[in-house]
Amino acid sequence: MLPREQLIQRQRLHEEIDLVPNFAVGMILLFAHLINLLVKLVMVLKKAADTGIDLKSVEPSISAAELAGDLAGCLDDGPLDLSTNPTYMEGFGS
């Protein structure tokens, strides 16, 4: 793709992002953060496997809740709890 085409595509993306509700942007950022944590976990597990560390004998030093603690309350709007709100996706994609 030529640089001009890339620039046009980026501009279109910025215009489309303006149409996305804040809740959806927050969810996207949350998922991106979680994916980043998973990538880090996979890298640690791979390094442990490569070095022959027995993970069953290692005591955990930090919990997943502690790692993702900064995510608590990061969304300003949207449903409070997706697991107890069966109508949270009602009308999505209409």
N, C-alpha and C positions, 0 to 999 in steps of 0.2 A: 504494500500500500504506500502510495506517495505521501510525503509529508503534508501536502495540502489536503489530501483526502483524510489523513489522520486528524488534522486540525478541525475539519468540518465535522467529522464523526464525534470528536470530543465536544464541540459546541452543541451538537444535537443531544449528547448525553447530558450536558449541563442543563439544557432546556427541559429535558424529560425529568431530571432529578427534581426540578422545581415543582413538578406535578405530583410527586410522591408525598403522601402524608407523613408528618413528623413521626408518628408511631412506627411506620414501616421503615423509615430511615434508622430509627433507634434499634429496631429488631435486626436490621442488616448489620449495623455496627456491633451489636451484641454477638451475632453469629460469627462475624469476622474475628472478634476477640476470642471466642471459644475455639475457632479453628486454629488460631495462633497458639493457644494453650495446648491443643491436641498435637500440633506439629512439634512443639517443644517436648511433650511427653514421648512421642515416637522417637525423637532424637535421643533422649535420655535412655529409653529402653534399648535402642539399637546400640548405643555406646556400651551399655551394661552387658548386652549379649556379646559384643565384640571383645570385651575385656574379660569375659567369663565370670562376672559377678553374679552370685546367686541372689536374686531379688527376694526370695522367700525369707532370707535371713536378715534382710535390711529393714530396720525400723523406719516407718514413715516419719519424715520431719515436718511436713506441712500438708494440710488437707486441701482438697479441691475447694471447699468453702472458703478457706483462707486465701487461696490463689485468686478466686473470683470475687472476693469480698468487695472490691471497688465497683463491681457491677450492681450491687444492691441499690435499688432506687434510682437507676440511671435513666429510666424512661419517665418523661414528664406526663405523658398522656397515654391512653389506651386502657385495656382491662387491667384490673388489679391482679387477678390470678386466672390465668388461662385454663387451669385444670378444673376450676369450679364455675366457669362461665361458659355454658354450652353454646351461647349465641355469639361468641366473640368473632366468629368468621362469617356470620350471617350477612349475605349481600356481597361478600368478597368476590371480585371479578365481574360484577354485574355492570 
